[in-house]
């Protein structure tokens, strides 16, 4: 049995957890969803979903990880009561993490490709569609992403993942602030701020609420145990609630700053904000190509994106590695080789899904990326969050009293008695309702 590794500092835990949460969900997915769902109204609902739904589930995930001192594939078994049947959720967590990396590593590869193109000045023919339909580009940069992640993870926890993530997160915040200030100075950018920060309540409907909930769960990586693994790497010196709030604040700050970069720039150059997944690539490339010193600003922006995306890749791949090592007893280096090969092979479906492995699983224009995202964002994240809430709050699982004792251990903010209805009676039924509504809406589209 491998000896349990631990992080070297509280800062390392916060940076790692925030790094896993901060990523493409904040700077790629959040802006394009915000653009498609009407701007400020979506932002308002998204923040409410983070507070009322995301925060309770994040606290429960951290508590389960710390109490079990195990990866998600084992933590349900270790915490459940005798003869419990919760172990299957550990394997669903593994499925969710692997499915997420099957498309997320490809998107990260796209970002690295755009960064390299701006760095080397090769942006004249840069375009989203030519990139995703080029098999060579997709396979090469998928390989770079997966190989880089597992080389870093092959070192022990403190010397590899913790050290690299601290550096990346520090640089990321500096770049975010520089780019956000720059966007505010663009002529015509004020209209982008109005669209982004002034809620139009008339645009809020059921689809907006479901989209905001899924985005809140996606950006925090909750429901698949991605955060539980970091809970298993810390001691009981600090209570869980305060640490969870720190992670959510950092995650939300990055998403909001990303909007402050993108929307003023779009309005300044008269570019549509509802372009969807290509918003970050086509739109921002066009902005930088038409901006003074655009190559410099474009290089900075996509370097920021590389750090954001890789922080999540590292966090989720560490989770996958921990689960595989727990199941097999493999050493960290051997586990890295096996996990890296499997994720690379699965990632080929997305990487080649717009060319030689063309696949339209739902409707004309859909792809492997949509298939994997449907498995993760639409299904496993909300269902996993419901399972975690039921497991922690009711006696047929781990139980409220044992969860509360674990979550409140240590100094810091505590879960108070008046919060119990939020965790026990609000989160499970609301997430279930929005999940069913989202499925029905998806089926009717």
C-alpha atoms as one frame of an Amber mdcrd trajectory, in Angstrom:
protein
   0.000   0.000   0.000   1.420   3.430  -0.980   2.013   5.828   1.897  -0.414
   8.779   1.858   1.251  11.978   0.650   0.426  15.369   2.151   0.769  18.960
   1.019   3.488  21.115   2.495   1.388  24.149   3.416  -2.084  25.626   3.708
  -1.241  27.948   0.783  -0.421  24.894  -1.291  -3.848  23.387  -0.530  -5.694
  26.613  -1.425  -3.668  27.128  -4.615  -4.074  23.502  -5.701  -7.812  23.460
  -5.036  -8.306  26.852  -6.679  -6.069  25.768  -9.540  -8.211  22.692 -10.147
 -11.311  24.904 -10.129  -9.754  27.724 -12.165  -9.312  26.793 -15.785 -11.094
  26.692 -19.125 -14.377  26.814 -17.212 -13.540  30.332 -16.060 -11.824  31.890
 -19.063 -13.196  29.835 -21.974 -16.615  28.471 -20.984 -17.852  31.191 -18.602
 -17.495  34.080 -21.108 -19.134  32.258 -24.012 -22.014  31.043 -21.836 -22.374
  34.558 -20.459 -22.475  35.893 -24.022 -25.077  33.351 -25.158 -27.269  33.712
 -22.044 -27.574  37.485 -22.076 -24.708  38.880 -20.005 -25.307  40.346 -16.557
 -28.396  38.262 -15.745 -26.431  35.051 -16.242 -23.607  36.398 -14.047 -26.097
  37.126 -11.239 -27.674  33.644 -11.369 -24.247  32.022 -11.648 -23.026  33.710
  -8.454 -26.211  32.666  -6.620 -25.699  29.055  -7.778 -22.109  29.143  -6.522
 -23.207  30.323  -3.061 -26.380  28.269  -2.582 -25.441  25.057  -4.419 -21.730
  25.018  -5.193 -20.404  25.987  -1.769 -22.313  23.322   0.237 -21.235  20.546
  -2.157 -17.620  21.761  -2.134 -17.577  21.735   1.683 -18.970  18.186   1.697
 -16.409  16.977  -0.859 -13.487  18.422   1.098 -14.845  16.911   4.331 -15.255
  13.467   2.780 -11.731  13.531   1.398 -10.171  14.631   4.682 -12.165  12.169
   6.791 -11.426   9.189   4.549  -7.790  10.040   3.739  -8.497   8.273   0.466
  -9.179   9.014  -3.175 -12.799   9.295  -4.425 -12.787   5.691  -5.646 -12.462
   4.510  -2.026 -13.845   7.298   0.152 -17.506   6.253  -0.072 -16.600   2.716
   0.997 -14.469   3.934   3.906 -17.099   6.351   5.246 -20.311   4.422   4.634
 -21.996   2.391   7.341 -21.614  -1.415   7.365 -23.381  -3.107   4.447 -23.724
   0.238   2.662 -24.019   0.285  -1.132 -22.325   3.623  -1.870 -19.085   2.236
  -3.314 -20.359   2.468  -6.902 -20.179   6.274  -6.706 -16.422   6.032  -6.340
 -16.208   4.395  -9.760 -18.605   6.974 -11.200 -16.190   9.640  -9.911 -13.378
   7.916 -11.813 -15.529   7.812 -14.964 -16.364  11.508 -14.581 -12.732  12.569
 -14.204 -11.584  10.513 -17.186 -14.479  11.759 -19.350 -13.624  15.345 -18.433
  -9.999  14.906 -19.508 -11.107  13.240 -22.762 -12.075  16.688 -24.061 -10.432
  19.101 -21.631  -6.893  18.060 -22.602  -7.757  18.717 -26.248  -9.079  22.209
 -25.489  -5.910  22.857 -23.477  -3.911  21.780 -26.523  -5.797  24.336 -28.633
  -4.856  27.036 -26.146  -1.172  26.023 -26.206  -1.302  26.133 -30.024  -2.736
  29.677 -30.004  -0.119  30.771 -27.457   2.665  29.362 -29.657   1.188  31.037
 -32.754   1.140  34.474 -31.101   4.559  33.992 -29.532   6.107  33.166 -32.918
   4.033  35.720 -34.860   2.224  33.125 -36.998  -1.279  34.582 -36.676  -2.217
  35.639 -40.208  -4.085  32.441 -41.075  -4.974  31.536 -37.492  -8.575  30.336
 -37.205 -10.677  28.101 -34.994 -12.169  25.878 -37.722  -8.866  25.321 -39.587
  -7.289  24.376 -36.257  -9.885  21.873 -35.025 -10.092  20.172 -38.441  -6.321
  19.702 -38.681  -5.505  16.216 -37.308  -1.771  16.891 -36.930  -2.213  20.027
 -34.830  -4.769  18.345 -32.581  -2.773  15.166 -31.971   0.571  16.931 -31.422
  -0.788  19.466 -28.935  -2.902  16.858 -27.140   0.301  14.844 -26.694   2.157
  17.932 -25.406  -0.622  18.584 -22.863  -0.876  15.026 -21.533   2.876  14.416
 -21.488   3.578  17.720 -19.686   0.960  16.973 -17.036   2.149  13.480 -16.199
   5.855  14.386 -16.224   5.065  16.971 -13.505   2.865  14.490 -11.615   5.585
  11.817 -11.709   7.433  13.756  -9.007   6.198  13.599  -5.428   3.280  15.815
  -4.429   5.194  18.671  -2.805   8.072  18.889  -5.311   5.891  18.431  -8.393
   2.243  19.436  -8.372   2.307  21.797  -5.359   5.400  23.754  -6.464   4.311
  24.147 -10.115   0.742  25.140  -9.225   1.855  27.854  -6.791   3.989  29.414
  -9.536   1.307  29.168 -12.224  -1.428  30.625 -10.022   0.753  33.580  -8.994
   1.603  34.446 -12.612  -2.015  33.880 -13.678  -3.398  36.529 -11.319  -0.762
  39.083 -12.373  -1.587  38.531 -16.065  -5.333  38.726 -15.403  -5.061  42.105
 -13.712  -2.771  43.550 -16.424  -5.087  42.414 -19.246  -8.260  43.522 -17.443
  -6.865  47.033 -16.931  -5.796  47.157 -20.569  -9.279  46.195 -21.813 -10.898
  48.993 -19.783  -8.790  51.526 -21.682 -10.000  50.419 -25.126 -12.285  52.972
 -26.864 -15.866  51.663 -26.930 -15.240  49.107 -24.204 -17.765  50.734 -21.849
 -20.706  49.142 -23.683 -19.121  45.747 -23.025 -19.060  46.517 -19.308 -22.746
  47.449 -19.361 -23.647  44.187 -21.130 -21.523  42.199 -18.706 -22.279  43.819
 -15.351 -25.822  45.213 -15.665 -28.329  42.333 -15.245 -31.295  42.268 -17.625
 -33.766  40.267 -15.503 -36.100  39.778 -18.475 -33.537  37.418 -20.035 -33.455
  35.065 -17.038 -35.400  31.829 -17.662 -35.138  28.138 -16.811 -32.401  27.520
 -19.368 -30.288  30.309 -17.889 -30.659  28.847 -14.374 -29.752  25.309 -15.532
 -26.805  26.658 -17.514 -25.612  28.678 -14.506 -25.864  25.648 -12.180 -23.983
  23.378 -14.596 -21.336  26.067 -15.043 -20.981  26.498 -11.266 -20.436  22.748
 -10.837 -18.146  22.586 -13.899 -15.901  25.432 -12.787 -15.570  24.044  -9.234
 -15.105  20.481 -10.544 -17.527  19.230  -7.888 -19.582  16.060  -8.057 -16.754
  13.906  -9.441 -14.436  13.971  -6.423 -11.847  16.275  -7.985 -11.863  18.411
  -4.847 -12.122  15.508  -2.403  -8.628  14.340  -3.302  -7.122  17.615  -2.061
  -9.121  17.320   1.142  -7.377  13.965   1.674  -3.979  15.680   1.481  -4.538
  18.120   4.391  -4.689  17.933   8.187  -7.363  19.084  10.596  -5.819  22.425
  11.616  -8.406  24.488   9.703 -12.166  24.065   9.382 -13.457  23.183   5.931
 -15.933  26.027   5.389 -13.367  28.828   5.510 -11.062  27.011   3.095 -13.973
  26.363   0.713 -14.896  30.049   0.687 -11.279  30.947  -0.144 -11.333  28.597
  -3.133 -14.703  29.890  -4.395 -13.639  33.540  -4.054 -10.457  32.932  -6.068
 -12.354  30.919  -8.687 -15.084  33.563  -9.063 -12.534  36.384  -9.193 -10.817
  34.750 -12.158 -14.120  34.237 -14.017 -15.190  37.835 -13.434 -11.795  39.194
 -14.479 -11.957  37.078 -17.648 -15.226  38.802 -18.536 -13.625  42.182 -17.867
 -10.972  41.279 -20.435 -13.162  39.756 -23.142 -16.419  41.757 -23.295 -14.957
  45.299 -23.448 -12.571  44.039 -26.154 -15.455  42.511 -28.146 -17.548  45.681
 -28.014 -14.522  47.873 -28.774 -13.957  46.021 -32.042 -17.625  45.367 -32.902
 -17.433  41.579 -32.531 -20.461  39.459 -31.603 -20.336  38.097 -28.043 -22.627
  35.083 -28.625 -20.188  33.101 -30.779 -20.218  30.138 -28.373 -17.183  27.874
 -27.858 -15.171  29.680 -30.550 -15.510  33.039 -28.728 -12.161  32.785 -26.982
 -10.296  31.670 -30.103 -11.729  33.413 -33.170 -12.927  36.525 -31.378  -9.886
  37.224 -29.233  -7.492  36.404 -32.067  -9.330  38.940 -34.244  -9.183  41.514
 -31.452  -5.447  41.097 -30.942  -4.695  41.063 -34.664  -6.376  44.470 -34.987
  -4.908  45.979 -31.823  -1.756  48.021 -31.389   0.967  45.708 -30.059  -1.553
  42.894 -30.602   1.063  40.166 -30.797   2.343  41.123 -27.332  -1.129  41.283
 -25.756  -2.229  38.102 -27.526   0.816  36.222 -26.273   0.118  37.404 -22.707
  -3.564  36.453 -22.951  -2.981  32.933 -24.225  -0.113  32.410 -21.762  -2.675
  33.240 -19.071  -5.002  30.680 -20.636  -2.265  28.028 -20.709  -1.659  28.454
 -16.978  -5.394  28.393 -16.202  -6.092  25.308 -18.312  -3.005  23.375 -17.175
  -3.831  23.983 -13.506  -7.093  22.085 -13.989  -5.463  19.360 -16.097  -2.901
  18.819 -13.328  -5.552  18.789 -10.585  -7.901  16.346 -12.307  -5.102  14.093
 -13.564  -3.723  13.935 -10.009  -7.163  12.740  -8.931  -7.242  10.073 -11.660
  -3.701   9.002 -10.757  -4.563   8.734  -7.057  -7.601   6.567  -7.803  -5.692
   4.262 -10.154  -2.809   3.913  -7.672  -5.266   3.097  -4.899  -6.899   0.387
  -7.018  -3.676  -1.141  -8.341  -0.911  -0.317  -5.832   1.247   1.157  -8.626
   4.053   3.603  -7.864   3.578   7.229  -8.883   5.866   7.015 -11.989   4.288
   3.776 -13.290   0.794   5.104 -12.621   1.642   8.250 -14.599   2.637   6.208
 -17.652  -0.553   4.109 -17.635  -2.911   7.021 -16.921  -1.173   9.221 -19.495
  -1.531   6.622 -22.250  -5.221   5.983 -21.483  -6.131   9.683 -21.369  -4.206
  10.360 -24.579  -6.041   7.551 -26.396  -9.451   8.726 -25.152  -8.536  12.304
 -26.029  -7.967  11.252 -29.636 -11.749  10.923 -30.033 -12.134  14.669 -29.421
  -8.881  15.628 -31.153  -9.894  13.831 -34.350 -13.641  14.265 -33.921 -13.783
  17.238 -36.289 -11.882  15.400 -39.024 -11.168  11.669 -39.412 -13.344  10.517
 -36.480 -16.330  12.697 -37.345 -19.235  11.926 -35.017 -22.547  13.756 -34.462
 -24.063  12.147 -31.341 -27.007  14.497 -30.807 -27.780  16.782 -33.705 -26.169
  18.088 -36.848 -23.026  19.971 -35.900 -22.478  18.172 -32.567 -19.206  16.334
 -31.939 -17.217  14.100 -29.605 -16.560  17.179 -27.479 -20.315  17.599 -26.989
 -20.638  13.897 -26.166 -18.002  13.973 -23.399 -19.292  17.296 -22.072 -22.831
  15.859 -21.960 -21.605  12.927 -19.872 -19.744  15.181 -17.431 -21.480  18.571
 -17.222 -25.069  17.536 -17.901 -25.092  14.230 -15.992 -22.247  13.193 -13.686
 -21.590  16.603 -12.070 -25.191  17.209 -10.903 -25.902  13.537 -10.107 -22.619
  13.227  -8.220 -23.425  16.395  -6.287 -26.817  14.973  -5.295 -25.164  11.710
  -4.191 -22.594  13.578  -2.087 -25.301  15.718  -0.454 -27.461  12.700   0.405
 -24.443  10.742   1.641 -23.314  13.543   3.976 -26.705  14.686   5.228 -28.646
  11.489   5.886 -28.051   8.505   8.169 -28.335   5.971   5.350 -24.990   7.359
   4.178 -22.252   8.957   6.252 -24.699  11.051   8.262 -25.020  14.719   9.208
 -23.421  14.448  12.649 -20.246  12.777  11.400 -20.013  15.140   8.449 -20.470
  18.157  10.721 -17.811  16.959  13.158 -15.309  16.596  10.314 -16.191  19.854
   8.563 -15.971  21.926  11.763 -12.711  20.404  13.030  -9.975  23.037  13.338
  -9.979  26.811  13.599 -11.968  29.005  11.219 -15.544  29.422  10.026 -18.001
  26.764  11.217 -21.218  25.350   9.807 -23.953  26.689  12.096 -27.255  24.960
  12.999 -29.275  27.375  10.846 -27.319  26.225   7.776 -28.476  22.605   8.071
 -31.659  23.067   5.971 -29.541  24.525   3.131 -27.350  21.409   2.989 -30.053
  18.825   3.757 -33.353  20.078   2.349 -32.423  22.658  -0.299 -29.415  21.366
  -2.240 -30.569  17.798  -3.149 -34.113  18.609  -4.418 -33.095  21.831  -6.199
 -30.181  20.176  -8.015 -32.420  17.211  -8.921 -35.142  19.519 -10.274 -32.673
  21.522 -12.360 -31.034  18.309 -13.590 -34.368  16.861 -14.807 -35.382  20.219
 -16.302 -32.061  20.402 -18.120 -32.451  16.877 -19.531 -35.965  17.606 -20.774
 -34.831  20.880 -22.317 -31.905  19.064 -23.978 -34.265  16.409 -25.388 -36.646
  19.028 -26.779 -33.970  21.089 -28.523
